[in-house]
Amino acid sequence: MFLALRLLVPMMLARARPAALVVCCMVAASGLGLPRPAWAADPGGQPLSVFTTVVPLATFVERIGGDQVRVQALVRPGQNPHAYEPSPRQIAALADADLYVRVGMSLEDAWLPRIRATNARMRVLDARDNIRLRPSDVVQTIDDSRGLADHDHDGGAPDQHQEPSHADHGHEALDTHVWTSPPLVKSMGAGIRDALIALRPEQADAFRANYDRFAADLDALDAAILARLAPVKERRFMVFHPAWGYYAETYGLTQVSVEYEGKEPGGRALAGLIDAARANAVTEVLVQPQFSPRAAEQIAAAIGGRVESVDPLAADYFATLRRLTDLIAGPATP
């Protein structure tokens, strides 16, 4: 607990937020007089403390780690990871974490160096290791009768949804939503398995067995998606925020984004998207709860379509991808 206090004080002073500092100190100090939990004298009896950036990664760690892990996602359900700051309570818990699983969000670049400076024993696993990353600015467009639906966002209001740069790729912004592809999640899961084995080798057999079951479920999901999409002729789907690029790439689809470079479309771009949607028989625009549906609703109203919400940050990974696939594929044929 003293370790957490040493981390919190300089962090919050640096950010010049006195109220947050008072809360942090109270949280840290309030625990100093409490009895130590039973496992404190025997660290081997304590589940590994694991943090992830987003909820789906926490789901993966729980599947592989089982009762040997206690997992928390930094960005909680319904919150926007592109504009999130950890709470004082989370920072205190991170001071005692054993493992952090990152995926390339900008908040990681801002906070992890400061956390590791105090919690040097915390291991950091980049879930993107050994995965070919795609640039975040590869936003597909669809043809309308006049050519391409451009993304000239004249008058579009900027927001904080820019994707971060990866250290190994200079200043190129990369798509961080790697978990939307089941085959890529298998690769991510193998990295999580190996990281847990390194931290708790006596549980290696359990971690391997859990991973094998998880991988089999991912294979079944992958096969189900392929079968569901096989008869689909229209391989393009429209989204507000381009979070489904790896899913689209895996299954031969084209993701058409309303938002571009963190901006909503201006008048000309919105008109182009509406024309393109009409020309290509688009009937729905997919949104996620972390973003305003305003532009998507305008497009849907103009084409006589509908807005559907699918959350790539939801905890139930398998149900989310099945729902996305059903929305793209349309009603199942008898």
N, C-alpha and C positions, 0 to 999 in steps of 0.2 A: 504493500500500500504506500510506503514511503517512496517507492520507485515511481508509482503513478503520480504522486504529488510533485515530485521533481520534474516529471514530464509536463504536467499541466501548467505549472506556474509560468515557466518561460514561454510556452506556446501562447498562452492567453495574454501575457504581457506584451508579447510581440505584436499581437493583433489588436492591442489597445481596446479591449473590451472588459472593463472593470466588472460589470455585472456577471459576465461569464466566469471571470476569475473567482469571484466570491462564491458562485455556485460550485465551481470545481473544488475549491478549498474545503467547502462544507461537506461535499460528497466524500472527499478523501479523508478528512479529519473524522467524520462521523463513524468510519469503520475502524478507527485505531483502537477503540476500547471494546470492540466486540470479540467474543470468543472465536478462536481460529477453528475453521471447519475440520472435520475428522481427517480429511485427506491431506491437510496441510503438512502434517509431520511425515507423510509418506507420499511424495509426489507421484510415485508409480501407480497409486490408486486413483489418481485424478484423470478424468477424460482430457484429452488434448484440447487445448483452447485454439480454435481455428476461426479466423475471420476471412470473409470473402467480400468483394466489392458489391456484388449484386446477388439477388435471391436465387436465381437458377444455379449459380455456382455452389451456393450453400446446400441446395438439394443434392447436387452431385457428391459433395463431400460427405453428406449424411448417408447416402446410399453406400459409399465405399467404406467409410469409417465406422458406421454402426454405432454401438454404444461406447466406442473408444474415443469419440469426439464430441465436443460441445461446440456447435457452429453458430456464428452470428454473421448476418449480412450487414455491411456498413450502410448501404442504401436500403431503407426499409420499403415495404410494399407501398406503391402509389407515389413514391417520390422520384424526382428526376435526377439521375446520376450525373448529368452534365452540369448541374447547378447545386450540388449537395456539399454540405460541410458537416463533418462528424460532430456529434453532441459531446459535451463534457463527459458524460457517463461512458460513451464508447471509447473516448480517448483513454480514460482510466483503465478500461478493460483491455485495450490494446497493449498497455504497458506490461501485461502479464501473458500475452498471447504467445503460443508456440509456433504458429504458422499463419501466414497471410497468403491467400490465393488472389492474385491480381489478374486483370484482363486488359489493361491499357487505358482505363479511364483517366481523364485529366486530374480528377481529385486524388488519384494515387500518386501522381507526380508531385502534387503539392504537399501531401501529408506523410507519405511513407518515409522520406529521408529524416524528417523530424522524429517520427516514432522510433525508427531504428537507431537513431542516435542515443536513445535512452534504453530501448529494449534490444540490445545487440544480439541476444540469443534467438530472437524471433527469425525464423526462416521465411523467405519470400519465394513463392513459386509463381512464375509467369505462366498462366494457363495457355498462352499462345505459343509456347515453345514447340518447335517442330511442325508448326502450321504455316502454310503459305497465306500471308495476309493480303487482303485486297484494299486498294485505296478507297477512302471514304468518299472521294469526289467522283467516283465512277457511278454516276447516276444515270440510269437508262431512261430514254425517252421513247415515245411511240409516235409513229407517223400519223399526221392528219392529211387532209386533202391538199394542204399547201406545203407540206414538207415536214420538218421536225417541230414538235412542240418544244419551244425553247424554254430556258430558265432565266430570262432577263427579269430579275425581280425588282423592277422599277418601283420604288416606293415601299418595298417590303421592309417590315420592321425587323431589325436584327434581334437575335436572342442569344442565349448562352448554350446553344446545343452543338457547338463546334466539336468535332472529334479531335482527340489528342494526337500528337506526333509520337512516333516510336523512335527510341534512341538509336536503333540500328538502321534507320531509314532516313537519316537526316531530318529535314523538316517536312517530309511527306506525311500528310494526315492519313491514318489508316482506320479502316472499319473495325471497331472493337466488338461487334456483336457476333463473335465467333460461335457462341453456343447455340445459334439458331439452326445449325446443321448437325443432325445426329451422328454422321460419321466423324465429324470433327470433335464432337463431345467424347467419342470413344478415345481419341488421342488425348484429350484433356484429362479424361478419367485415368488413363494410364499414368500420366504425370502425377496426379493426385495420389494414386495408389503408391507409387514409388516414394513420394514425399512422406507419406504416413508411415511406410515401412522404415524409412530412415530415422524417423523420430521414435518409433516404437517397434523395433525389430521382432520382439517376442510375439507380436500380433500379426506377423507377416502372412501366415496362412489364412487368417480371417479376412485380412484386407484383400488378398488375392481372390478368395472365394466370393467376397462381396462384389469386387470389380467384375468378375466373370459373369455373375448374374445380371449386373447392371449393363454390361456390354451386350449380353444376349437380348435384354429388353430393348436396347437401342437398335440392334439389328432387326428385331421384329417391327419396331416403329418405322425404320427406314424402308423395309419391304412393304409395309402397309401404305406408306406415303407414295412410293413408286407405283404401286398397283392402283391407288386412287387417282393419281394424276395421269396414268397411261392414256386414257381415252380423251383427255382434255386437249382441244385444238387451240384455244386461245391461251397462249403461254405468258401473257402479260397481266399484271395486276397492279392496281394503283394504291399507294400508301401515302400517309401524310409524312411521317418521319422515316427515313430509309434505314430501318433496323433489320430488314429481312434479306440483306444481300447475300449472305452465305447460304441461307436456305434456297434462295432463287438460283444461285450458282450450282448448288448440289443437284437440283432437280430440273435444270434446263428451263428455268423461268426467267422472266424479265420483271424486275421491280421498277415501277415508275413512281418517282417521288414528287409530291407536291412541294414539300420543303426542299430548299437547296442551299447549301453552305450556311445552314443555321438561320435561314430567312424564310418567312412566308412569301408567297408569290405576290407581286404587284399586279396591277390591273391587266397589263398586256400579257404577262405570263399566265395569269389565271384564265384569261379568255382562250389562250392557246391550249391550256390543259383541258378546258371544257370541250373545245373543238376536237381535240385528239381523243378524248374519252368517248364522245359521240361517234366519231368515225370508226372507233375500234370496239364499239358495243360494250364498253365498260359499264357495269351496273352497280358497283359498290366501291367505296373508298374506305380503306382500312386505317383506323386510328389506334392510338394507345393512350391510356388514361393520364400519362405524364405530360401530355401536350394539349394545347387548345384545339378543339375540333372545328373551329370557325371556317377555315378555308376549305376543309374537306366537306363540311355541310353545304357551302356555297356551290361546290362542284356537283355534289350529289343532287341538290335541288335543281340545278340547271339541266342535268341529264335525266332527271326522273329516276334517279337511283337511290341508294341508301348508304348510310355510314354504319360500319361495323367495327366494334372495338375488339382488338386482340392484343394482349399484353405480353411482349417478349420478356418482361421481367417477372412474370408470374411464377409462383412456387411450383405449381403442377406442370412440369415441363411437358410431359407426354400429352396431357389433355390440351395444352395450348397449341402444340404442333398439329394435333389431330383437328382441332377447330379451324386453324388457319388453312389446312389442306382442304377441309370440307368447304370453306368459303370460296377458295380459289376454284375447286373442282365443280362446285354447284351441286344440285340435287343428284343423288346417286340414281343410276338407271336400274330398273328392276332386273 
